[in-house]
Amino acid sequence: MRRREFLKTAAIGAAAAAFPAVLHSATSRRGQPNVLFISVDDMNTDGTLWGGTGPQTPYLGRLAQRGVRFSRNYCQYPLCNPSRSSLMTGFRPERTQVFGNGRHFRASLPDVVTLPQLFKNHGYFSARVGKIYHYDNPGGIGTNGLDDAPSWNEVLNPIGCDRTQLMEHAINYTPTHPLGFSISLYADPTGRDEDYTDGMVASNAIRLLEQHRGEPFFLGVGFFKPHCPHIVPQKYFDLYPENSIDVPEMPPNYRDTVPSGALGSTIPWPNFGVTREQARAVKRAYYAATSFVDAQIGRVLAALDRLELRENTIVVFWSDHGFHVGDHGLWHKESCFEQSARVPLIVAAPGVAAAAQPCPRIVEHVNIFPTVAELAGLELPAKLDGVSLRPLLDNPLAPWDRPAFTQRDKNAKNGIPIGHSVRTERWRYTQWDEGRKGEELYDHESDPGEMRNLATDPGHAPVVAELTRLIRQNWPGRSQG
């Protein structure tokens, strides 16, 4: 099947029927808007919806047609637990004290009110299906993971054939790495979407929508793909011919142009030492997994329409962080490059004036909490680190002069120092160990791929000075020496 046929195919689209053109909402009690809070794991912005040339996501595209697509949204930390903890509390990592995948934010913030907990406290039915807070993926599928009990009235933890039956079939090109941090794939020749974990997540979410359509609800729907291992039905691989996938080769001297911390997340570098052919095969599998999860999201959105809930439901779609698929010679996340820090975000809500318009402004994950609360008319529980995106929902080109901040903690094992990065409309600037272990400066007007480090160019010293000021302003507790 050719890629352009994906937008027309009935075979895959049968599970996610086209959205009706005219809807009549079933208003929930007291006129309160519902919230459908959809997350995915490790989805980057390679897709055509985000201006790339990679995977097509037509069902997310339909959501974007009735909402605002934030084309330059950034996570606070490019790793699952720190990112999700920050987003769900509205606090940056310095306040959550979550810098890795093993710590729960309530160890530092026992009384914090999370986003779903805020709605629960206001009488909403609050439920989670799948991964909203951190799970080990795939090992934690079917468990509560690092869930947060005060956030929910009900939780469901589906576990499908991709976890129970098919992992033993996965081809792992990095056998020294566990499957959850590997370069691995399996194209299932006979599998049905509904038998996979994410297919079950969609089915359970639809059931909850049906059961609670008559009351205000906050429903978190957390999908596990496109996180590795990339195990999905063969039909999604067929969307991407093998010869259509490319993995860039790095220039011979590229490693010498950036600080060592910039490339420290992928050892051995480049590409964990796999061959170019293996890297291309797994990048194709990543695209296939992205299209698979898009189809499951489509099923949930179609149910929202079938139940006449669209006009009274705030829909938020987000990924926890980006994902490298060979750019810079990197795989996975945990870098301060654009590909790891930039994250998909769509917000569709009743009364939003700018539906179907993309927003090019620089925004952050910490903006999501205050945005959803304001859209629902709820008072914020505490002073959050973000601000509401409501002005950009009404006018995506409205004045907006707020940078985005992304960081990653040191990793003694890999020799990676602490990294602090700031993204403005034009520039990305990163300091490693407060600049002692190197700096990076990229001009996104001329170098959107961030391949030419300008940090040591004397002509850009004023830019470096201004961006250093922003970093010190955002991380005031760091050493200045």
C-alpha positions in Angstrom: 0.0 0.0 0.0 1.3 3.4 -0.9 1.6 6.0 1.9 -0.8 8.5 0.3 -3.4 5.7 0.2 -3.4 5.8 4.0 -5.7 8.8 4.0 -8.2 7.0 1.9 -8.0 3.4 3.0 -11.2 1.8 4.5 -9.5 -1.2 5.8 -7.6 0.5 8.5 -10.0 3.4 8.9 -12.9 1.0 9.7 -11.9 1.1 13.3 -12.1 4.9 13.4 -15.1 6.1 11.5 -15.1 9.6 10.0 -16.2 12.3 12.3 -19.8 13.5 11.7 -20.0 17.0 10.2 -22.8 18.2 12.5 -23.1 17.2 16.1 -25.6 17.8 19.0 -23.9 17.6 22.3 -25.2 15.7 25.3 -24.4 18.3 28.0 -23.1 16.9 31.2 -24.6 17.7 34.6 -24.4 21.4 35.6 -23.0 22.2 32.1 -19.5 21.4 33.2 -17.2 20.6 30.2 -15.7 17.1 30.1 -12.0 16.4 29.6 -10.6 13.7 27.4 -6.8 13.7 28.1 -5.0 11.5 25.6 -1.3 10.7 25.9 1.2 8.7 23.9 4.7 7.4 24.8 7.8 8.6 22.8 6.1 10.2 19.8 8.3 12.8 18.1 7.4 15.5 15.6 8.7 13.7 12.5 5.1 13.3 11.2 3.5 15.2 8.4 1.1 16.8 10.8 4.0 18.6 12.5 5.7 19.6 9.3 8.0 16.6 8.8 8.1 14.0 6.1 7.7 10.9 8.4 4.6 9.1 9.6 1.1 10.1 8.6 -1.5 10.5 11.5 -4.8 11.2 9.8 -6.9 10.8 12.9 -4.8 13.2 14.9 -5.1 15.4 11.8 -8.8 15.4 12.1 -8.5 16.4 15.8 -6.2 19.3 14.7 -8.9 20.5 12.3 -11.2 21.2 15.2 -8.5 22.5 17.6 -5.2 24.2 17.8 -2.0 22.3 16.9 1.0 23.7 18.8 3.8 23.1 16.4 6.6 24.2 18.8 5.7 22.7 22.2 8.5 21.5 24.5 8.8 19.1 27.5 10.6 20.1 30.6 12.7 16.9 30.8 13.1 14.3 27.9 12.4 11.2 30.0 9.1 9.6 30.9 8.7 10.0 34.6 10.2 13.5 35.0 8.2 14.8 32.1 4.9 13.3 33.2 5.4 14.3 36.8 6.0 17.9 35.7 3.1 18.0 33.3 0.6 16.4 35.8 1.6 18.7 38.7 2.2 21.9 36.7 5.6 22.2 38.3 9.1 22.1 36.8 11.5 19.3 37.8 13.2 21.4 40.4 9.9 21.4 42.4 8.9 17.8 41.8 12.5 16.6 42.4 11.9 13.9 39.8 14.9 13.5 37.6 14.7 9.8 36.8 12.2 7.0 36.4 12.3 5.6 39.9 11.0 8.4 42.1 7.4 9.4 42.8 6.7 13.1 42.9 4.7 12.8 46.2 8.0 11.9 47.9 8.7 15.6 47.6 5.2 17.0 47.2 2.9 14.9 49.4 0.0 17.3 49.3 0.2 18.5 45.7 -3.1 18.5 43.8 -2.6 17.0 40.3 -4.6 18.0 37.2 -7.0 15.0 37.4 -7.2 15.3 41.1 -8.3 19.0 40.7 -11.3 17.8 38.6 -12.0 14.9 41.0 -12.1 17.4 43.8 -14.7 19.4 41.9 -17.1 16.5 41.5 -15.9 15.0 38.2 -15.6 11.3 37.6 -11.9 10.9 37.2 -10.5 7.7 35.5 -7.4 6.5 33.9 -6.9 3.8 31.2 -3.3 2.8 30.5 -0.2 5.0 30.9 -0.7 8.6 32.2 1.9 8.6 35.0 5.0 6.6 34.6 5.1 2.9 33.8 8.1 0.8 32.9 7.3 0.1 29.2 6.9 -2.7 28.3 7.7 -4.4 31.7 5.0 -2.5 33.7 2.2 -3.0 31.3 -0.8 -4.5 33.1 0.3 -2.9 36.5 -0.3 0.4 38.2 3.3 1.4 37.6 4.1 4.7 39.4 0.5 5.7 39.4 -1.1 8.3 41.7 -4.1 7.0 43.6 -5.5 10.4 44.7 -5.9 11.4 41.0 -8.5 8.8 40.1 -11.9 7.3 41.0 -11.2 4.3 38.7 -8.1 2.9 37.0 -7.8 0.2 34.3 -4.6 -1.5 33.3 -5.0 -3.4 30.0 -2.4 -5.9 28.9 -2.4 -7.2 25.4 -0.8 -9.8 23.1 2.2 -7.5 22.3 3.2 -7.9 26.0 1.9 -11.4 26.7 2.7 -13.3 23.5 4.7 -11.4 20.9 7.7 -10.0 22.8 9.6 -13.2 22.3 9.3 -12.7 18.6 10.9 -9.2 18.6 14.1 -8.8 16.7 16.5 -6.9 19.0 19.4 -5.4 17.2 20.8 -4.2 20.5 20.8 -7.4 22.6 22.7 -5.8 25.5 19.8 -3.4 26.0 16.5 -4.5 27.5 13.5 -4.3 25.1 12.3 -1.1 26.7 15.5 0.7 25.6 16.4 -1.2 22.5 16.4 -0.9 18.7 13.9 -3.7 18.1 10.8 -4.6 16.0 8.3 -7.2 15.1 5.7 -7.1 12.3 2.9 -9.3 13.4 1.4 -10.9 10.3 -2.0 -11.9 11.7 -2.6 -9.6 14.8 -5.8 -7.6 15.3 -5.6 -4.1 16.7 -8.1 -4.9 19.5 -5.9 -7.6 20.9 -2.9 -5.3 21.5 -2.5 -3.3 24.7 -3.2 0.0 23.0 -6.2 -1.5 21.2 -7.5 -2.6 24.6 -6.8 0.9 26.0 -9.0 2.4 23.3 -11.8 -0.2 23.9 -11.8 0.4 27.6 -11.8 4.2 27.1 -14.8 3.9 24.8 -16.6 1.8 27.4 -16.0 4.4 30.1 -17.3 7.1 27.8 -20.4 5.2 27.2 -20.9 4.5 31.0 -20.2 8.1 32.1 -21.6 10.2 29.3 -24.2 11.7 31.6 -21.9 13.1 34.2 -18.8 15.4 34.0 -15.7 13.3 33.5 -11.9 13.6 33.3 -10.8 10.6 31.3 -7.0 10.0 31.0 -6.3 7.7 28.0 -2.7 6.6 28.0 -1.3 4.8 25.0 2.0 2.9 25.1 3.2 3.2 21.5 5.2 4.2 19.6 7.6 3.3 22.5 9.8 0.4 21.7 9.7 -2.5 21.2 8.0 -1.6 18.0 5.5 -4.5 17.8 2.5 -3.8 15.7 0.4 -5.5 13.0 2.1 -6.0 9.6 -0.5 -3.7 7.9 1.1 -0.7 9.5 4.5 -1.6 8.3 3.1 -1.9 4.8 2.2 1.8 4.9 6.0 2.6 4.7 7.9 0.9 1.9 11.4 0.0 3.0 13.1 2.1 0.3 11.2 5.2 1.6 13.0 5.3 4.9 16.4 6.9 5.4 18.7 7.4 8.3 21.1 10.3 7.9 24.9 9.7 8.0 26.8 12.1 10.3 29.7 14.1 8.8 33.1 12.6 9.6 34.0 15.4 12.0 30.6 16.0 13.5 31.4 14.5 16.9 34.1 17.1 17.4 31.7 20.0 16.9 29.5 19.4 19.9 30.2 18.8 23.6 30.4 15.1 24.6 27.2 15.4 26.8 25.2 16.2 23.7 25.7 12.7 22.3 26.0 10.8 25.5 22.6 9.3 25.5 23.5 6.9 22.7 26.5 4.7 23.5 28.1 3.3 21.4 27.6 6.3 19.1 26.3 6.5 16.4 23.1 4.5 16.4 24.1 2.1 19.3 26.4 0.5 16.8 23.8 -1.1 14.6 24.2 -1.2 10.9 22.6 1.4 8.6 20.1 -1.3 7.3 19.1 -2.2 10.8 18.6 1.4 11.7 16.4 2.0 8.7 14.3 -1.1 9.5 13.7 0.1 13.1 12.9 3.6 12.0 10.3 2.1 9.6 8.9 0.2 12.6 8.7 3.4 14.7 6.7 5.0 11.9 4.4 1.9 11.8 3.9 2.1 15.6 3.0 5.8 15.2 0.3 5.0 12.6 -1.0 2.1 14.7 -1.5 4.3 17.8 -3.0 7.1 15.6 -5.7 4.6 14.5 -6.5 3.7 18.2 -6.8 7.3 19.0 -9.2 7.6 16.1 -11.4 4.9 17.6 -11.8 6.9 20.8 -12.5 10.2 19.0 -15.1 8.5 16.8 -16.8 7.2 20.0 -16.8 10.7 21.5 -18.7 11.9 18.4 -21.0 8.9 18.3 -22.0 9.7 21.9 -22.6 13.3 21.0 -20.0 14.5 23.5 -17.7 16.5 21.3 -19.3 19.9 21.8 -18.9 19.7 25.6 -15.5 18.0 25.8 -12.1 19.5 26.1 -9.7 17.2 24.2 -6.0 17.4 24.9 -3.4 15.3 23.0 0.2 15.1 24.1 3.3 13.0 24.1 5.7 12.9 27.1 8.8 13.8 25.1 10.3 13.5 21.6 12.4 10.6 20.2 15.5 10.3 18.1 15.5 8.0 15.1 19.0 8.4 13.8 19.3 12.2 13.7 22.6 13.3 15.2 23.4 9.6 15.3 21.1 9.3 18.3 18.2 7.0 19.3 15.5 7.3 22.0 15.5 10.5 24.1 17.4 12.1 27.0 19.1 14.7 24.9 18.7 18.5 24.8 18.3 18.6 21.0 15.1 19.7 19.3 14.1 16.1 18.3 14.1 15.0 22.0 12.6 18.2 23.6 9.9 19.1 21.0 6.6 17.4 21.7 3.3 17.0 19.9 0.4 19.0 21.4 -3.2 19.6 20.3 -5.9 21.3 22.3 -9.5 21.2 21.1 -12.2 22.8 23.3 -15.7 24.3 23.2 -15.6 27.9 22.3 -12.1 28.0 20.9 -12.0 30.7 18.3 -9.0 29.5 16.3 -9.9 25.9 15.5 -8.0 24.3 12.6 -5.1 26.9 12.9 -1.6 25.9 13.8 0.2 27.9 16.5 3.9 28.6 15.9 4.6 30.1 19.3 7.0 28.6 21.8 5.1 26.8 24.5 5.8 24.2 27.2 4.3 21.2 28.9 3.9 23.2 32.2 1.3 25.3 30.3 -1.1 22.4 29.9 -2.3 22.2 33.6 -3.4 25.9 33.8 -4.8 25.8 30.3 -7.2 22.9 31.0 -8.2 24.3 34.4 -9.1 27.7 32.9 -11.0 26.1 30.0 -13.1 24.2 32.6 -13.5 27.3 34.8 -11.7 25.8 37.8 -9.5 27.7 40.2 -5.9 26.7 40.2 -4.8 24.9 43.4 -1.5 26.7 43.8 1.0 28.9 42.0 2.0 26.8 39.0 5.1 27.2 36.9 3.2 27.6 33.6 0.6 29.9 32.3 -2.6 29.3 30.4 -2.5 29.0 26.6 -6.0 30.4 26.3 -4.8 33.6 24.4 -3.2 31.3 21.8 -6.3 29.2 21.5 -8.2 32.3 20.5 -5.4 33.7 18.3 -2.5 31.4 17.6 -0.4 34.4 16.4 -1.1 36.5 19.5 2.0 38.2 21.0 3.8 35.6 23.2 7.3 36.2 24.4 8.0 33.2 26.7 10.9 30.8 26.1 10.8 27.1 26.8 13.2 25.3 29.1 14.4 21.7 28.9 17.0 19.9 31.0 18.5 16.6 31.7 20.3 15.4 34.8 23.9 14.1 34.9 24.6 10.5 34.2 27.8 9.4 35.9 27.8 6.0 34.1 27.8 7.6 30.7 29.8 10.6 31.7 27.0 13.1 30.9 27.0 16.3 32.9 23.9 18.3 33.8 22.4 20.0 30.7 20.2 23.1 30.7 18.6 24.3 27.4 16.5 27.3 26.4 14.4 27.6 23.2 13.3 30.9 21.9 11.5 31.7 18.6 14.8 31.7 16.8 17.5 30.0 18.9 18.3 26.9 21.0 21.1 27.3 23.5 22.4 24.6 25.8 25.0 24.6 28.6 26.6 21.5 29.9 27.7 21.7 33.5 27.0 25.5 33.4 29.2 25.8 30.3 32.2 24.2 31.9 31.6 21.0 29.8 30.6 22.9 26.7 27.9 24.9 25.0 25.7 24.7 21.9 23.9 27.4 20.0 21.7 26.7 17.0 20.0 29.2 14.7 16.6 27.7 13.7 16.1 30.2 10.9 19.0 28.7 8.9 19.7 25.4 10.7 16.4 23.7 11.9 18.2 20.3 12.2 20.7 21.8 14.7 23.8 20.6 13.0 26.0 23.8 13.1 27.0 24.7 16.6 27.6 28.5 16.7 28.4 28.8 20.4 32.1 29.6 20.0 31.5 32.0 17.1 32.5 35.5 18.4 29.9 37.0 16.2 27.2 35.3 18.2 28.5 36.3 21.6 25.6 38.8 22.3 23.1 36.0 21.6 24.9 33.6 23.9 25.0 36.3 26.7 21.2 36.9 26.4 20.4 33.2 26.4 22.7 32.6 29.3 20.8 35.2 31.2 17.5 33.3 30.5 19.0 30.0 31.7 20.2 31.6 35.0 16.8 33.3 35.4 15.0 29.9 35.1 17.5 28.0 37.2 18.4 30.5 39.8 19.7 28.0 42.3 22.5 26.8 40.1 26.1 27.8 40.7 27.2 30.9 38.8 30.9 30.2 39.1 
